[in-house]
Amino acid sequence: MPSAPSAPKAAPTQQASNPDDASPSPAKRPGRAGGKRDTNRRERTDSLYRAALTLFLERGVENVTVDEIAKAAGTAKGNFYRYATDKRELVEALMSPVATGFDAAFSKCEESLARATSAGQLTSSFMGLALELFDIVKTHPDVVRLWLQESRAPGVGARAPIAAFEQRLTARTVELTTVAHRHGLLKKIPPTVSALAVVGAVERLLIAHLRDNAFPNPADVVRHLVQLVMEGITG
């Protein structure tokens, strides 16, 4: 069964357009933090997350109902709404640790690039980013698979958090490439072109790794990709 992230606090969501996704907001969580009731609530929430992630990977986010998630988690549909307002909030919670980790890695790389004055330092900055992102992929492989699976579909309804993650990932990649251009560390290829080429290559390699188990040593693939990219775009 796919591993799901532990019950992060999901951000408020917009009103769902699918009636199956809509519900009243869950009531305030009972019990003190770390207490028995809080622990039980987290365990039940994790069970819903695991069940949902398994079904989403098997059939797609929009093809799975709240009833089916609750049944797979061994609970009633009414109990689902004690832990999530709708499918969209649940997807957002699943994506949260990956999105947060990616943002932190990109911010760290931006700081490193701001100090870079040579192609070697540029390569080191991007290598550090790639290895940090790879660590996140290793920690949350099934959530990353869900992103790759759903990111090409319309970003509406319960898929909206995945579309938002994809858009932010692309924007931050373009930002990093633009910073490197300003420093005169890259060839005169438009930042958006080189950034999207890198994003596309990374996504295809991740599919080959997570779905097809294509690489016996994926960490080496990360290093080879950075080397290939830097040799192609550095001046």
C-alpha positions in Angstrom: 0.0 0.0 0.0 1.4 3.5 -0.8 2.7 5.5 2.0 0.9 8.7 2.8 2.2 11.8 4.7 1.2 12.1 8.3 -1.8 14.4 8.8 -0.6 17.9 8.0 -2.9 20.7 8.6 -4.5 21.5 5.3 -5.1 25.1 4.2 -8.7 26.3 3.7 -10.1 25.3 0.4 -12.4 26.9 -2.1 -16.0 25.6 -2.5 -16.0 22.4 -4.5 -17.8 22.3 -7.8 -18.5 18.5 -7.5 -21.3 17.7 -5.1 -19.5 14.6 -4.0 -16.6 16.8 -2.9 -18.6 19.3 -0.9 -19.4 19.1 2.8 -19.7 21.3 5.9 -16.3 22.2 7.4 -15.1 19.7 10.1 -15.7 20.6 13.7 -12.9 21.8 15.9 -10.6 18.8 16.8 -11.1 17.5 20.3 -8.4 16.7 22.8 -5.1 18.2 23.8 -2.2 17.9 21.3 -0.4 14.6 21.9 -3.2 13.2 24.0 -5.0 10.0 23.4 -7.9 11.6 21.5 -5.5 13.6 19.4 -3.4 10.5 18.6 -6.5 8.6 17.7 -7.6 11.4 15.4 -4.3 11.4 13.7 -4.3 7.7 13.2 -7.8 7.8 11.6 -6.7 10.7 9.4 -3.6 8.8 8.3 -5.8 5.8 7.5 -8.0 8.0 5.2 -4.9 9.5 3.5 -3.4 6.0 2.8 -6.8 4.7 1.5 -7.3 7.8 -0.7 -3.7 7.7 -2.1 -4.0 4.0 -3.0 -7.4 4.6 -4.8 -6.2 7.8 -6.5 -3.1 6.0 -8.0 -5.2 3.1 -9.1 -8.1 5.0 -10.7 -7.4 8.8 -10.8 -8.5 11.5 -8.4 -11.8 12.4 -10.1 -12.8 8.7 -10.5 -12.8 8.0 -6.8 -15.7 9.1 -4.5 -15.7 10.0 -0.8 -17.8 6.9 -0.2 -15.1 4.7 -1.7 -12.3 6.4 0.3 -14.3 6.0 3.6 -15.0 2.3 2.8 -11.4 1.6 2.0 -10.4 3.2 5.2 -12.9 1.1 7.2 -15.1 4.0 8.3 -18.4 5.7 7.4 -18.8 8.5 4.9 -19.9 10.8 7.7 -16.6 10.2 9.5 -14.6 11.3 6.4 -16.0 14.9 7.0 -14.6 14.9 10.5 -11.1 15.0 9.0 -11.4 16.7 5.6 -14.0 19.1 4.2 -13.8 17.5 0.7 -11.6 15.6 -1.7 -9.8 18.8 -2.7 -8.6 19.4 0.9 -7.5 15.8 1.2 -5.4 16.1 -2.0 -4.0 19.3 -0.7 -3.0 17.6 2.5 -1.4 14.8 0.6 0.7 17.2 -1.5 1.6 19.5 1.4 4.9 17.8 2.6 6.2 17.6 -1.0 5.2 21.2 -1.8 6.7 22.5 1.4 9.9 20.5 0.9 10.3 21.6 -2.7 9.8 25.3 -1.7 12.4 25.1 1.0 14.9 23.5 -1.4 14.3 26.1 -4.1 14.8 28.9 -1.6 18.1 27.4 -0.4 19.2 27.2 -4.0 18.2 30.8 -4.7 20.4 31.9 -1.8 23.3 29.8 -3.1 22.9 31.2 -6.7 23.0 34.8 -5.3 26.5 34.1 -4.2 27.7 32.2 -7.3 30.3 33.9 -9.5 31.5 31.0 -11.7 30.1 28.1 -13.7 31.5 25.7 -11.1 29.6 27.4 -8.3 26.5 27.4 -10.5 26.8 23.7 -11.0 27.3 23.1 -7.3 24.1 25.1 -6.5 22.0 23.2 -9.0 23.5 19.8 -7.8 22.5 20.6 -4.2 19.0 21.4 -5.3 18.7 18.2 -7.4 19.9 16.0 -4.5 17.6 17.7 -2.0 14.6 17.2 -4.3 15.6 13.6 -4.8 15.6 13.1 -1.0 12.0 14.4 -1.0 11.0 12.0 -3.8 12.6 9.1 -1.9 10.5 10.1 1.2 7.2 10.5 -0.6 7.4 8.5 -3.8 3.7 7.7 -4.1 2.7 11.4 -3.6 5.2 12.3 -6.4 3.6 9.6 -8.5 0.2 11.1 -7.9 1.5 14.5 -9.0 3.0 13.1 -12.2 -0.1 11.1 -12.9 -2.6 13.9 -12.5 -0.6 17.0 -13.5 -1.6 16.8 -17.2 -5.3 16.6 -16.5 -7.5 19.7 -16.1 -6.6 21.4 -12.8 -10.1 21.7 -11.5 -12.0 20.3 -8.6 -10.0 18.0 -6.4 -7.0 18.2 -8.8 -6.6 21.9 -8.2 -3.9 21.6 -5.6 -1.8 19.4 -7.9 -2.2 22.0 -10.7 -1.1 24.7 -8.3 1.9 22.7 -7.3 2.9 22.1 -10.9 2.6 25.8 -11.7 4.6 26.9 -8.7 7.3 24.3 -9.5 7.6 25.7 -13.1 7.6 29.3 -11.9 10.4 28.7 -9.4 12.5 26.8 -11.9 12.1 29.8 -14.3 13.1 32.2 -11.4 16.3 30.2 -10.7 17.2 30.1 -14.4 16.6 33.9 -14.6 18.9 34.6 -11.6 21.7 32.6 -13.3 21.1 34.5 -16.5 21.5 37.8 -14.7 24.8 36.7 -13.3 26.0 35.9 -16.8 26.4 32.2 -15.9 24.2 30.7 -18.7 24.2 30.8 -22.4 21.7 33.2 -24.0 18.9 30.7 -24.1 15.6 32.3 -22.9 15.2 31.3 -19.2 11.7 29.9 -19.8 12.9 27.6 -22.6 15.8 26.2 -20.6 13.7 25.9 -17.4 10.8 24.1 -19.1 13.3 21.7 -20.8 14.7 20.8 -17.5 11.3 20.3 -15.8 10.2 18.1 -18.7 13.4 16.0 -18.5 13.0 15.6 -14.7 9.4 14.6 -14.9 10.1 11.9 -17.5 13.0 10.5 -15.5 10.9 10.4 -12.4 8.2 8.4 -14.3 10.9 6.0 -15.5 12.2 5.7 -11.9 9.0 5.5 -9.9 6.7 3.6 -12.4 9.2 1.5 -14.3 12.1 1.1 -11.8 14.4 1.8 -14.7 17.5 2.9 -12.8 19.5 0.6 -10.4 21.2 3.7 -8.9 18.8 6.7 -9.2 21.2 9.0 -7.3 23.7 8.6 -10.2 21.0 9.6 -12.6 20.4 12.8 -10.7 24.1 13.7 -11.0 24.2 12.8 -14.7 21.2 15.0 -15.4 22.7 18.0 -13.7 26.0 17.4 -15.6 24.1 17.1 -18.9 22.1 20.2 -18.3 25.0 22.3 -17.2 27.2 21.2 -20.1 24.4 22.2 -22.4 23.5 25.6 -21.0 26.6 27.1 -19.2 28.8 29.5 -21.0 
